[in-house]
Amino acid sequence: MMPTFASHLDALGQWRADTDAKLATLARFAREHDLLDDASAEWFEAMRHRLSGEKLMVAFVAEFSRGKSELINAIFFSDKGRRMMPASAGRTTMCPVELGYDAHDPVGLSLLPIDTRLEAASLAEYRRLPKEWTWIELDLSNPEGMAKALSEVMRTRMVSPDEAARLGFWDPERPDENPPLQADGSVEVPVWRHARINLPHPLLKRGLVVLDTPGLNAIGTEPELTLGLLPQAHATVFILGADTGVTKSDLSIWRDHLCGPALARFVALNKIDSLVDPLSTPEQIEQTIVRQCESVAQTLEVPVAHVFPISARQALAARLSGNREGLGESRLETFENALSEGLLPRRRETLGQAAVQGAQQFQQQLTRRFGEMRRLYADQLHELRGLRGKSSGKVQLMLQRVQAEASEFEQCTARLQAMRSVHARMLRNALHDLSADRLRQEVDVLQQVLGGSWLPLGAKKSFIDLCGRLRDLIEQAQQRNDEIHAMLVASYAKLNAEFGFSLVADVPLDVRKYAEDLNLIERNYVQYLGLSQAFRLAQPGFQEQFRRMLISRLRVVFETVSNDIELWNKTASAQVDSQLRERRRNFKRRYESLDRIQSASNELDNRLQEVQALDERVLQLQTRLGSLVEDLVKQAQTDTLSAASGGDVQHVTLDLSLASQPSPAQINSPSPQGA
């Protein structure tokens, strides 16, 4: 049996759980043996949060009556024994619908009224205001009742053209895109702006989020959908009708929202069962399907391998009835496998690489610490062995020498304090231009252009200039952190030479990679600032939502850069504290052992054994650390696709060269060394 997208996603979820367990074991080992500093603890917490809580969003985009909801039912909800998402002739989904699961929220359907579009607040802000949403309970034991409750997303109401214009569903300047006027002069609009379904479905519990979007009119009028959710989706499935091909409205959606290089895109040519003609042979029907796929690929300017002919209705019926032959005829499994191979391995590799790199750098950090501890133990053993046969006067002299060495060593605290002061000042400078206030100032320059004219034709250039200035800010932060690294290299060299430290300045942090995030935002958003969108941008409500959404997206990038810089610098300081603490402990141990030797003749041999035991314990910890990291690396590099198919994967060739890699701000969390 060919593995489905569901089985692949389940395998990825199991891989994430197993990798998280290995990380938890490594963190517990470090904590139990007092080896976990604050910076490393932060990384473990962030990495484990990513593994357990990171969402994988797949967006389904289409004009109405393309079978979008039916495809979602066939892929994700056939185990319920019936349709869950409303799917029938005509318009069904009237507002964007998110299907996901959050254990902290009750199971149910949350609906945001369409009238909230009249306010300036964005969807992201409304997510933090549960009282603004209408909540409907979902009874998991009653599929019929659930389906009825979910049909709420189909509700509409009739309003005047003026009210429809205020809500964003009517534009006198673009009559071709307006909904039809009713006999009484009213316009049909959705009752709800956005719907969120919190459902403990196994796939949703694994972190999958399904975004079901309505047609062109709703996509173009909701800033957060066009500027936030769609650009952040890990994969987008664009659904066409095999009976209609690429219509004018389909092409508008593709060109305006999906043709950029940022998305992993899959084109599903649905309803191939409608091409079945009793007067045609199977070979002729297949030729018709092939020609339609080639035509779609040519029109959308994508490789034909990106176009998948399917029948969602046939697939759902086959899965509900257990009809393997019908499922094969629907061709859904081929599409699911391509979706799995084009999306899930990349997520596993990204998460696995982050976990492996962080764990290996944590191992390097502890290995240096273990090396310093063993060096101090070796010096102490040499010192103690030199006392064999010596008089008590000699021991007294050594006690005085230890006290003198400790006093001399404490002189380093003034040097360390001066270095920390310089370090803190340089870090503040590095973070200054990454603050939320500075970001808001830069966006305000764009807002002045948008608000300065009823037709803001300079918006596109102003936005490109804004992205250029923000890239400069990231470059300045990089240069300032490079200066911090150079300062630490010089300071560590002097401290090592004068006070016997073994400090090492780690590999410099690279935050220039986050400039690609800005490039991604620029490519995704610049299309909304051209002449075709000028009239919409002139609307104050849309402008304010656009501004808030833009700041929200940019803040994610800048906060990620700031967090990386802060964690890298915190790690650099942590090794100083660790070695300082260990050196003071060593002086204390040396003094106490010599004092005990002076007061008891048989204490020398006992103390030698104690130090030898401490040294052996460090060696055992180092060996155990290596074993735990090796186990983690092996687990993180496990092939989830092979696991999902029992080790035998039937690969579907799919060139994703048009889809860029996920952006660093979305996929990277800092390692213990800030890498």
FENLINFEN-V571131 format. One line per field, one symbol per residue. burial: b if it has 9 or more other C-alpha atoms within 8 Angstrom, else e. A space follows every 10 residues. Layout:
burial = ???
//
This chain:
burial = eebbbbbbbb bbbebbbbbb ebbbbbbeeb beeeebeebb bbbbebbbbe bbeeebbbbb bbbbbbbbbb bbbbbbbbee ebbbbbbeee bbbbbbbbbb beeeeebbbb bbbbebeeeb bbeeebeeee eebbeeebee eebebbbebb bebbbbeebb beebbbbebb beeeeeebee beeeebbbbb bbbbbbbbbb eebbbbbbbb bbbbbbbbbe eebbbbbbbb bebbbbbbbb bbeebbeeeb bbbbebbbee ebbbbbbbbb bbeebeeeee eeeebeebbe ebbbbbbbee eeebebbbbb bbbbbbebbb eebeebbbeb bbbebbbbbb bbbbbeebbb bbbbbbbbbb bbbeebbebb ebbbebbeeb beebeebeee eeebbbebbe ebbeebeeee ebeeeeeebe eebeebbebb bebbbeebbb ebbebbbebb beeeebeebb ebbbebbeeb bebbbbbbeb bbebbeebbe bbbebbeeee eebebeeebe bbebbbbbbb bbbbbbeebb eebbbebbbe bbbbbbbbbb bebbbbbbbb bbbbbbbbbb bbebbbebbe ebebebbeeb bebbbbbbee eebbeebbee bbebbeebbe ebeebbebbe bbbebbeeeb bbbbbeeeee eeeeeeeebb eebbbebebb bbbbb
//
